[in-house]
Amino acid sequence: MFLARRRPHGSLVALLRDNADFRRLFCASALSLTGDWFTFVALSSFVYRHTGSPGWTALLFAVNSLPGVVLLPLIGPLTDRFDRQRLRIACDLGAIIPVVGLLVAFHIQSVPLALGCLAGLSIAAAIASPIPEAALPNLVTARELPLAQTALGSLYSAGLLVGAGLGGVVSAAWGSSVTLVIDGATFAASALLMMRIRQPLSKTIANRRIRMRADTAELWTFVRTTPVVSAFLWLTVGLRLCYGMVGLLPVYALDRFHVGDAGVGALYLAQGLGAVVGPFLGRRLVAGSMRRRLHAAGAALALFGSGYLALAQVTALGPGMAAALVGHIGVGACAILAVNGLQLATPDHIRGRVMVLVFGLSSAFQGVSSLAVAPLAASIGMPDTTRLLAVLAIVCAAVWTVGVTRTGNARKRVEPDLGDRGPDRGVCA
């Protein structure tokens, strides 16, 4: 009733000002994501310095992505069957433990312990990360949802922009231990903000019992019978299958541009800036039309590949930052258009599982891509590895766009406009 009475907001500032619960969710996510990137910059430099291998820095993305995939059949039902607010608070507080473990790993110079702690953080993130996306339609109106999701989705990139940029500076000035302390503090602050949210993040839960086989079967039936959901999931696969080349950014800074920790932070800064701009640009281009959303998302994936093709050619930090900026405008637009399309097409009782599925697919294929980068970089070199995956991104975008267009033409339409439709009705092409 609260959402039905409240007037929709046309600007993010007004939405944050007037909707206290959305503001708390937004700030909690911003804090934890910023702290994560503080840690990742320090960890990238730590691992590279102690191994001397570009493959190990790419392996960080795999370790950061794959552990949560193993728990995917459990995490999805957890997000739909249990209180999302309490679950997120538990994840935030639990993540402090592996952060402390990283402090120990840095002190005793142990790369295996550092990777183990990163895996622990990735499991907590795998459970926590889909919760804001699953809960968001319960905190804002249907008209406000695209703006709210664009803002929330861009936080990953904004956290990268601020966290990686400042993380490189803080690590260089005061040491990596300080970045880890900051990360632990952001998890604690996030948990406090989540405790203050008053509206329920889940609608009435009819059954708290987790039945992994039945819950998974219901999910796949929904995906199979809702073509727009299938389309966006395939797009996610294409994006993340090529994403492993992003793990080479620290190596470009350290080995090709010879600019040290500050340069690593600068490249991540450019990456984050592009990924912040991308979601807002994508939202303006589609203007509530699902048909335009589909085609713009495919073009954004191609832009990602084009940016990294350019990165493989440059030999200085400035042009490298520009290439990363362009590539991640594409990443940001592609990812946010897919997630918001999935939110609009999915009812609340299954939305948690759909969000966990898209995060799981992202983690799995990003992890596979990152694992492939290590032997590729060793055998054909860093620039050719980047070119190979960049071309793959462009090819995936072209094939996906042709497939979506043919399906839409065959059925007379791709998908109705959803700008004014509530997300709980569910849509089928």
Buried (B, 14 or more C-beta within 10 A) or exposed (E): EEBEEEEBBEEBEBBBEEBBBBBBBBBBBBBBBBBBBBBBBBBBBBBBEEEEBBBBBBBBBBBBBBBBBBBBBBBBBBBBBBBBBEBBBBBBBBBBBBBEBBBEBBEEEBBEBBBBBBBBBBBBBBBBBBBBBBBBBBBBBBBBBBBBBBBBBBBBBBBBBBBBBBBBBBBBEEEBBBBBBBBBBBBBBBBBBBBEBEBBBBBEEEEEEBEEEEBBEBBEEBBEEBBBBBBBBBBBBBBBBBBBBBBBBBBBBBEBBEBBBBBBBBBBBBBBBBBBBBBBBBBEBBEBBBBBBBBBBBBBBBBBBBBBBBBBEBEEBEBBBBBBBBBBBBBBBBBBBBBBBBBBBBBBBBBBBBBBBBBBBBBBBBBBBBBBBBEBBEEEEBBEBBBBBBBBBBBBBBEBBEEBBEBBEEEEEBBBBBBEBBBBEBBEB
